[in-house]
Amino acid sequence: MDEGLGARRRQGLVRLRWRLRGAWLWPGFVVLTLLEMVLLHWLPLAGQGTDFIPALLLAGSLNLIAVALLGGLGGRALRRVRRDMPKVVADNYAGTTILALMAATFVTVGLVHRPEVIDRRKAFSRQSQAVQRWVQANGDDFAAAHVRRADTLTIEEDLWRTCVPGPDPKRWLCLIVDTSQSPPGITRDPNRESNTSWNPRGSF
């Protein structure tokens, strides 16, 4: 009787140790998703960056899909090598490994895309400085006083639409800026609608 109780206790302790060793999946999911949120903001996979909340949703969704699709397969493959490993532990190990690979993928793709991000930000800076010079030379006093409140919409790779607020909130001073040439070429846009009315999702 005592021997049977002792054996059950030992088996219980073994199962507990296995569970503790395999309990890294969801804590790892939370930590890596938060890190990837910051990564997607500062080192985007595409475009110029993602706000924190959309980045969190994107990272969380991709991690969940990866674990759901590959976690079970990885767990079965691991149990073929470690037949003594419980299924729940194998699934946890596989899921944690997949999360780490996802994070490494984010870093790799972000680094590959980084030069494009830097080039776009330099182009944005050039067009912004060109707009400020144009407004100081050709704009009225109101535009010169509010030029730092200008917002910019990307039309094409080297073509921007930058608008400076006017006294009438429905009539802005809008300029088309071409950064494919040096110095950037500037043309006044006869359309005085703001960029927000053109693109409700936001500007650069």
RAHUPE-V952602 format. One record per helix or strand of 3 or more residues. SS is the DSSP state (alpha for helix, beta for strand). FROM is the first residue (numbers start at 0). TO is the last residue. If there is no record, write none. Layout:
ss = <SS:SS>
from = <FROM:FROM>
to = <TO:TO>
This chain:
ss = <alpha:alpha:alpha:alpha:alpha:beta:beta:beta:beta:alpha>
from = <1:24:51:86:140:150:158:172:184:194>
to = <20:41:80:137:148:155:163:177:187:197>
